[in-house]
Amino acid sequence: MPLSEAMGAMPLPPHLHAAQASGPAPLLELRNISKTFPGVKALSNVQLTVYAGEVHALMGENGAGKSTLMKILSGAYIADGGGECRIAGEAVEIDGPATARAHGVAVIYQELSLAPNLSVAENIYLGRHLHRRGMVDRAAMARGCEATLARLGADFTPETPVHTLSIAQRQLVEIARAVHFETRILVMDEPTTPLSTRETDRLFALIRQLRAEGMAIIYISHRMAEIDELADRVTVLRDGCFVGTLEREQLTRAALVKMMVGRDLSGFYTRTHGEVEPGEIMLSVRNMSDGRRVRACSFDLRAGEVLGLAGLVGAGRTELARLVFGADARTEGAVFVAGTPLAVTSPRQAIDAGIAYLTEDRKLQGLFLDQSVHENINLIVAARDALRGGRLNRTTARQRTAGAIRSLGIRVAHPQINVGSLSGGNQQKVMLSRLLETRPRVLILDEPTRGVDIGAKAEIYRLINELARSGVAVLLISSELPEVVGLCDRVLVMREGELVGEVPGSADAAVMQEQIIALATGAGQPTLH
């Protein structure tokens, strides 16, 4: 479906049609931008043209060069020679963040750059504090940003300490800082990742307001639904190169996916319900509770089955998974693996019993970012192959790393490179490869494609299907309903810490999604007893 149809035939804004027809200079032009790091050509002759008053989506797989290009625009990186940056028709040289700010460029990264110990006003004026008689004039700064906060509909005051704000409110502080200092070009990098649906709706309304006021917004996202809703035009990068720019009326999801990955992904969700006849019950959970968020949850998972666990944010899905894995203490409940009772009180015991768990937060709970790909892959199983005397079997470890890189398609210059330098999709593959080396019988995947580009998603989906075909029992937790419906044989739905229903697999994805949403919101009748 064309994106314009998905949005109710929302056309390109009239001022953009007029601007492009009459030919005035765009607000931003990046021409032939290249960037080379030692041993890696991150960007090669990339182009980007952005007009005032548009939301211009920048898309591409993780590692395609989006972040590198934006860091050049923001002054964090200096581009190789031979390229050109023009702002409002004027050639400019951005040689640092201060220069970028002076030309009206601001970037809001996924990891917000606020000082939590300071007030909202102090953060808005950060680096430009007002002074009076040699002292920071906090009262003047508070007065100075009142109008900006009111204009953006903030529900907090300039004096509010930032550490007391929610993630969505902190994001608004970042936007307020950009607006207050008359930013003309605002870059937003995956801004909805930490937000709830309601917070995302508020952010989208604010983005439309800023667009209507003439700001140029470069919007980076992997989520097709967000591009459907916001983008006036889309530029796609692949492997550090410019692929093309599409006007809104030209856009289709199929075209975007093909541009991003260089191939047709018409069979994106390739699992056929009933393709594998489930085997014996591999995981059985009875009356699992933690006394707080999870209450009396029971379910069975069979070998070769992909079982979905759906629900709204805060429903208790992750908490239930952590109880099963022994990462959190339970107040009651029992776990059985292949019929054998398991007194799981720690993740180590769960791993030894054949349960592996992919955490939803790979950076804080899953990976050692300052260690190499090789070290991360071999972390859990190094002791298993130890030579006599407890010495590490380095040959086996190297072979394991090479095999994981090859089989999962991990894009890495060298196995000794730090995991923290990889793209999100490649980090996820490293974490998956580590878990698979434990040879699990039960694999719990908590948001396995969060922050992952479309190509890496397809590879992870392929891996899930292969694992199920090999007899692994898979429990899939995901907030993306198309993902749950497309991959799972059946879906359990949680609401307020309880399992309230089961939706069987079906060829009708729309019906499945409606049933899941109805149970998750309380609009449907419970179907578990």
Beta strands, then each sheet from edge to edge (+ up, - down):
strand 1: 28-37
strand 2: 40-50
strand 3: 55-59
strand 4: 84-87
strand 5: 90-92
strand 6: 105-108
strand 7: 131-132
strand 8: 135-136
strand 9: 185-189
strand 10: 216-220
strand 11: 233-238
strand 12: 241-247
strand 13: 281-289
strand 14: 297-302
strand 15: 306-310
strand 16: 332-337
strand 17: 340-342
strand 18: 355-358
strand 19: 442-446
strand 20: 473-477
strand 21: 490-495
strand 22: 498-504
sheet 1: 2+ 1- 4+ 5-
sheet 2: 6+ 9+ 10+ 3+ 11+ 12-
sheet 3: 7+ 8-
sheet 4: 14+ 13- 16+ 17-
sheet 5: 18+ 19+ 20+ 15+ 21+ 22-
end
